[in-house]
Amino acid sequence: MPDETTPEGDYTESGVPSFDFVRDRIENRHATALGSTELAGETPEAAAFEEKLADRDRAARDKLAEIRREMRGE
């Protein structure tokens, strides 16, 4: 009869998880994180954020081009 303090499943008799068990847990967490990121990217809020980010990047490029023109004396 197994010791009642040892969890069932992928653990040794001393209660240490096996490598396969740990790897599976990490892979599951990674997959969950990727899925959450994908889902979050498809919301209207994410689209609005991406649009604001693109606007900010455009404004930054325009400002940099303006500064370069001024430095050249144009």
C-alpha positions in Angstrom: 0.0 0.0 0.0 1.4 3.4 -1.0 2.3 6.0 1.6 -0.6 8.4 2.0 1.7 11.4 2.1 3.1 10.7 -1.4 0.9 12.3 -4.1 -0.3 10.0 -6.8 0.9 10.4 -10.4 4.3 11.4 -11.6 6.1 11.5 -8.3 8.8 9.4 -6.8 8.1 7.6 -3.5 9.8 10.5 -1.7 7.4 13.0 -3.2 9.7 14.5 -5.9 8.0 15.2 -9.2 9.4 13.4 -12.3 11.1 15.3 -15.1 8.3 14.4 -17.5 5.7 15.8 -15.0 7.6 19.1 -14.6 8.1 19.4 -18.4 4.4 18.8 -19.1 3.5 21.5 -16.5 5.8 24.0 -18.0 4.6 23.2 -21.6 1.0 23.6 -20.4 1.7 27.0 -18.8 3.6 28.2 -21.9 0.7 27.1 -24.2 -1.8 28.8 -21.9 0.2 32.0 -21.9 0.5 32.0 -25.7 -3.2 31.4 -26.1 -4.0 34.2 -23.7 -1.8 36.6 -25.6 -3.4 35.6 -28.9 -6.9 36.1 -27.4 -6.0 39.4 -25.8 -4.6 40.7 -29.2 -8.0 40.2 -30.8 -10.0 42.4 -28.5 -11.2 45.9 -29.5 -9.0 47.4 -26.8 -6.0 45.7 -28.3 -6.8 47.0 -31.7 -7.2 50.6 -30.3 -3.9 50.2 -28.5 -2.1 49.0 -31.7 -3.6 52.0 -33.6 -2.4 54.4 -30.9 1.1 52.8 -31.0 1.2 53.1 -34.8 0.2 56.8 -34.6 2.9 57.4 -32.0 5.5 55.7 -34.1 4.5 57.8 -37.2 4.7 61.0 -35.1 8.1 60.0 -33.9 9.4 59.3 -37.4 7.9 62.6 -38.7 9.6 64.5 -35.8 12.9 62.9 -36.5 12.7 63.7 -40.2 11.9 67.3 -39.2 14.9 67.5 -36.9 17.2 66.1 -39.6 15.9 68.6 -42.2 16.5 71.5 -39.7 20.0 70.3 -39.0 20.8 70.2 -42.7 19.4 73.8 -43.0 16.5 72.9 -45.3 
